Amino acid sequence: MMAFEIFSKVLPLIFIGVLLANIMCHLNILYKLQKYIKNKYFPIFAIYFVSSTSGHFLLNNLCNKGELSRENLIPLYFLGMFSFGIHIILFFAIPMATSLGFYVGGLYVLIKFLITCMYLFFGILMLRKNNTNINIDFNFESGGINAIIKDTVKQYMRVLMSFVPSVLIITYLIEHGLLKTV
């Protein structure tokens, strides 16, 4: 039963995040925003902020197309995970911290923020070390609504393949007393 509760709350949110990220790509929202904001990393930040799964797919696709070298994959992953970390802090850590009280909750958010900043620090450090000037054009050739749905389902199914078994195993272990919960 615990697994069903988790699935009913988390899986729709994951689907919505993946769908929004695909809409942003296929409708060239990222391309338009990148031109307006004039930041070459903005699309990566935006995709990761909405869905880390879609961010991983974006970086993988850029590598497969030859638009991104393997040496820049890890630094850009770190920058994306910084953006995703900010998402986690805003939408999960802060609301949860309010139930823990000012001191414990504040300490929890502070630790989450410091860890998230490490992603930013190492990402920038690695990009500078590589002396990289990355110019990625995010002008996406969309296949319309069919492509949005196809990409969303493909990415979501990959998430399900790892997330569902993990949750089932962990909840089984908890329910049978093999893992102690607080």
Secondary structure, DSSP 8 states (H G I E B T S, - for coil): -HHHHHHHHHHHHHHHHHHHHHHHHHTTHHHHHHHHHT-TTHHHHHHHHH-HHHHHHHHHHHHHTTSS-HHHHHHHHHHHHHHHHHHHIIIIIHHHHHHH-HHHHHHHHHHHHHHHHHHHHHHHHHHHHTT-------------HHHHHHHHHHHHHHHHHHHHHHHHHHHHHHHTTSS---
